[in-house]
Amino acid sequence: MSTPVMGEPTREYEPPPPPRPPGDGFDRDRIARRMAILGAVAIGLVAILVLRLWSLQVLDVQRYRAQAVSNGLRSISVPAPRGQILDAQGKVLVGSRPANAVAIDPTRFPDLLVACGRDVAGPPDLRDDDLRALRISAAVTAANALGPERRRARIAVIDRQLSGGTEVRAWAGCTDDHPQLAELARDAGITVASMEDAIHEAASKAPFDSIVIAEDVNRAVLFFLKERAALYPGLRIVEGAARDYRTVRGADGVRRPMAPHLWGELAEVSSAQMTDQVTYRDAEPGDVVGQRGVERAFDRYLRGTNGSLERRVNAFGDPVGPIVRSEAAKPGDNVRLTIDIGVQAAAESALRDAIAYARATGHPAAEAGAIVAIDPRTGAIRAMASYPGFDPAQLAGPDGQDYWRRLAADSKGSPLLDRALAGLYPAGSTWKPVTAIAAVAARQAQPNAILQCSPYVEVDGQRYRNFESDVDEPMDLVRALTTSCDTYFYELGQRLYGATPRNGGFEPQPLWARRLGMGEPTGIDIGGDTPGRVPDAAYKRRRFGDDRIQNRWTSGDAILQSIGQGDVEVTPLQIARLYALLANGGSLVTPYIGASVVGQDGTVRETFEAAPGERVPIDPYVLAAIRRGLEGAVQDPDGTAYAAFAGFPIPVAGKTGTAEKKGKRDFAWFAGYAPASNPELVVVCVIEQGGFGGETAAPAVRQVMARAFGVDEATIAQIQQAQEAGVYDGPALGRDPAREAQRTD
């Protein structure tokens, strides 16, 4: 035992604690610490949640209440009514009326857009035939994946499409899994194919509020659908407007749409069109815009500003309450045209009458034609008609897509073709003034040159015959135009060919044809015209390549071109422009249709001025001779159009044409202007396979001129009877005194 040290406190002895068993108090302390940490975390989380709930329910209650309300609202675009299309006097040619459409809610059928949106894809340069083959393959593959019964039905549809020459649709049958949609289509008066096409088209245009499957549905159908709305989940009735087109009554008493090609059609704007900020400025997805004609050219004026409305809806998007907010749509402006509604109606009737006459007089293939009426002083279009046509109201109706396919498939009649602007024809004898102008300009003839009008000419072993085989006499240009002597112009064609350098230099006739507006776009403000064709040596080299026999420009080419034959192709509007130049003394006018933009309040917002005519340097003596020849063709008893205008009280000048086209019968032409001394109107008519121009086309032009100048048929008949009796004391129809005073040679 040790002895305590002095000054230190005395401590009792404490033995060391016994050793702890393994895993005892040490683990309990660790668990306690962890529990304390977890408890603190839990308390923190609860505190955060409490604070967040307090924030949501107290601090942000107004913001989230507004957001909740907005989640129960649907904003719907309200299309603006399009402006009216008016004639020169302000009469309505195309208006708008209230119309309703049948639509479906795409959110009710999420798989539908996938099924109906399918199509085949290929490289941009894929040929149409290859694309068609891919679509057929895709359609057959989709059919094979179905059950036996549905497969047979689908294959039958494909067979009908192939045999009918229509497009094979890879998305055909995409609504088969929704039989209620087929029933809806039937009750709405459309085919299932039309509905599937509408859904297919909409699938590439998201976002959208609804898919319109039938437009301009009548009230009886709408009432029926509303009564059975419970059977059609997703059915919507969309309020809107439809175009109201002017009609004209024919001689048969049937009313038909007036000038459908001129107005053009409407369709939903495409993504490509939305990039065109000139034509489709401010267009939004889903907007209906003009696709052709006046509707397209003046779309930015006719299309107004869309409105909008907000409406409370349920979880399915169906309206459950009144309109919460609305912003009215602003209607588009009206566009006034240069068209005269009376002259237009006369052109429509005259065209149908001429075709009916041709068919009844030995020309059964006559089925189409066009008429153009233009003011030669300004280029203002007074009328423009093309036949056959189509019904634009039906095109915009419930079965519009099927109707469009039928029109497009009609390759014989081509009713969608605007023949006045884009129909290509051999010009025939209406071309002869071009040859005369070119010959004088190239110093190959004088305006008073006397040439032999023989039954035929023979060049390089080839005979080129005159239309009148029993004529053999010398004549000048005036007489040659009056009687339409072909061989006179064959001689001019030969001379022009001889003046052409053999090294491929300029050729006078094609050069002057282009100066006179042939082979070039006319510049008309609504577009859609084709340039036609003026053949020359370069054209033959392009066409026949290295074939040294075929690619040469020969005297035969020049001879045929001298009477508007060979490979010459023109449009009726180009011929109208040419005769406007002859009528106004040598100015090549630019045709136009738009006159002004008129607001809904009647104020003129914008005026479209006529472009100044391009002065063409034509020898005044040859121009005077041509005009006398054109007067003789109508007013001289030997003229080719004399019979058609007998008794007409206003002196007319013009030229008939009977043009040949390979594989077709004769095309009938007449181009004329009146009054002959001071022209105010040029009218051109062409009837495809209609026979002689003086018998078919000239009477149609007279009918249009009669309406334009206020002449009735009774007056014409009285004058004609007085002439035949020798007691007519009015203006001599064979001579125009005012014109005689202006003659310079």
Buried (B, 14 or more C-beta within 10 A) or exposed (E): EEEEEEEEEEEEEEEEEEEEEEEEEEEEEEEEEEEEEEEEEEEEEEEEEEEEEEEEEEEEEEEEEEEEEEEBBBEBBBBBBBBBBBBBEEBBBBBBEEBBBBBBBBEBBEEBBEBBBBBBEEEEEEEEEEBBBBBBEBBBEBBEEBEEEEBEBBBEBBEEBEEEEBBBBBBBBBBBEBEBBBBBBEBBBBBBBBBBBBBBBBBEBEEBBBBBBBBBBEEEBBEEBEEEEEEBBBBBBBEBBBBBBBBBEBEEEEEBBBBBBBBBBBBBBBEEBBEBEEBBEEBEBBBBBBBBBBBBBBBBBBBBEBBEBBBBBEEEBBEEEEEBEEEEBEBBBBBBBBBBBBBBBBBBBBBBBBBBBBBEBEBEBBBBBBBBBBBBBBBBBBBBBBBBBBBBBBBBBBBBBBBBBEBEEBEEBBBBBBBBBBBBBBBBBBBBBBBBBBBBBBEBBBBEBEBEBBBBBEBEEEEBBBBBEEBEEEBBBBBBBBBBBBBBBBBBBBBBBEBBEEEEEEBBBBBBBBBBBBBBBBBBBBBBBBBBBBBBBEBBBEEEEEEEEEBEBBBBBBBBBBBBBBBBBBBBBBBBBBBBBBBBBBBBBBBBBBBBBBBBEEEEEEEBEBBEBBEBEBBEBBBBBBBBBBBBBBBBEEBBBBEBBBBBBBBBBBBBBBBBBEEEBBBBBBBBBBBBBBBBBBBBBBBBBBBBBBBBBBBBBBBBBBBBBEBEEEBBEBBBEBBEEEEBEEBEBBBBEEBEEEEEE
